[in-house]
Amino acid sequence: MKHLWTWSGKYFGYLNGNELRTHDGRCVERFYGDEVYDSNGYYLGEIKNGNRLITKRSGRTSRKSSFSSCAKMPSIAKLVGYAGYAMVSGYKDFPGPEEF
């Protein structure tokens, strides 16, 4: 299990196999390499600096295969946030888990 935070430092959840899950166990996206896509195959963001989620403003024009939502897993303790990083040009912060 790899814990992940948004670029601004908010704890998002964790990586379970190729699934991005919120701390309360919801499966919201799927990873293809370091890029994350929603269940309809649209780009949502990527991992940078090892454990931070960020979204390229221009997005990606290619789509990945859609997938059906996976089963909810048990909740884990919500970890504390970190200090945010300065925003990278051409990117925006990844949405927080409450937005999914």
C-alpha positions as CSV (number, residue, x, y, z in Angstrom):
1,M,0.0,0.0,0.0
2,K,1.4,3.4,-1.0
3,H,-0.2,6.5,0.6
4,L,-0.8,9.5,-1.6
5,W,-1.4,13.2,-1.0
6,T,-2.5,16.0,-3.3
7,W,0.0,18.5,-4.5
8,S,-1.3,21.0,-1.9
9,G,-0.6,18.5,0.9
10,K,-4.1,17.0,1.6
11,Y,-4.1,13.3,2.3
12,F,-6.0,11.6,-0.5
13,G,-5.8,7.9,0.2
14,Y,-3.7,5.0,-1.1
15,L,-2.7,3.0,-4.1
16,N,-3.9,-0.6,-4.0
17,G,-2.5,-2.5,-7.0
18,N,-3.5,-0.2,-9.8
19,E,-6.5,1.3,-8.0
20,L,-6.6,4.7,-6.3
21,R,-8.7,4.6,-3.1
22,T,-9.8,7.2,-0.7
23,H,-8.9,6.6,3.0
24,D,-12.5,5.4,3.5
25,G,-12.0,2.6,1.0
26,R,-13.8,3.9,-2.0
27,C,-12.2,3.0,-5.4
28,V,-12.3,6.1,-7.5
29,E,-9.7,5.8,-10.2
30,R,-7.3,3.4,-11.9
31,F,-3.6,3.9,-12.6
32,Y,-1.8,3.2,-15.9
33,G,1.8,3.7,-15.1
34,D,2.0,7.0,-13.1
35,E,-1.2,8.4,-14.7
36,V,-4.6,8.1,-13.2
37,Y,-7.9,7.8,-15.1
38,D,-11.5,7.7,-14.1
39,S,-13.9,4.8,-14.8
40,N,-14.8,6.3,-18.2
41,G,-11.2,6.3,-19.2
42,Y,-10.5,10.0,-18.9
43,Y,-7.3,11.4,-17.6
44,L,-7.5,12.9,-14.0
45,G,-3.9,13.3,-13.0
46,E,-0.6,11.7,-12.2
47,I,1.9,11.0,-9.5
48,K,4.9,13.3,-9.2
49,N,7.7,13.4,-6.5
50,G,6.8,9.8,-5.5
51,N,3.6,10.4,-3.5
52,R,1.9,13.5,-4.7
53,L,-1.1,13.7,-7.0
54,I,-1.3,16.6,-9.5
55,T,-3.3,17.3,-12.7
56,K,-1.9,18.6,-16.0
57,R,-4.1,21.5,-17.1
58,S,-4.1,20.5,-20.7
59,G,-5.0,16.9,-19.7
60,R,-4.4,14.0,-22.0
61,T,-6.2,13.6,-25.2
62,S,-5.9,9.8,-25.3
63,R,-8.4,7.7,-23.4
64,K,-7.9,4.4,-21.6
65,S,-10.3,1.5,-21.4
66,S,-13.3,2.2,-19.2
67,F,-13.8,-0.1,-16.1
68,S,-16.6,-0.9,-13.7
69,S,-16.3,0.4,-10.2
70,C,-14.6,-1.9,-7.8
71,A,-15.8,-3.0,-4.4
72,K,-15.3,-0.8,-1.4
73,M,-12.6,-1.9,1.0
74,P,-12.5,-1.2,4.8
75,S,-11.5,2.3,5.9
76,I,-8.0,3.1,7.1
77,A,-7.0,5.9,9.4
78,K,-6.8,9.2,7.7
79,L,-3.2,10.4,7.7
80,V,-2.1,14.0,8.5
81,G,-1.5,16.4,5.6
82,Y,1.9,17.8,4.6
83,A,3.0,21.2,3.5
84,G,2.0,21.9,0.0
85,Y,4.5,22.3,-2.9
86,A,4.7,25.4,-5.1
87,M,2.5,24.8,-8.1
88,V,4.2,23.6,-11.3
89,S,3.5,25.7,-14.4
90,G,0.8,24.1,-16.5
91,Y,-0.6,22.0,-13.7
92,K,-3.3,22.3,-11.0
93,D,-3.9,20.6,-7.7
94,F,-5.5,17.1,-7.8
95,P,-9.1,17.1,-6.4
96,G,-9.5,16.0,-2.8
97,P,-11.2,12.7,-1.9
98,E,-14.4,14.5,-1.0
99,E,-14.9,15.5,-4.6
100,F,-15.3,11.8,-5.7
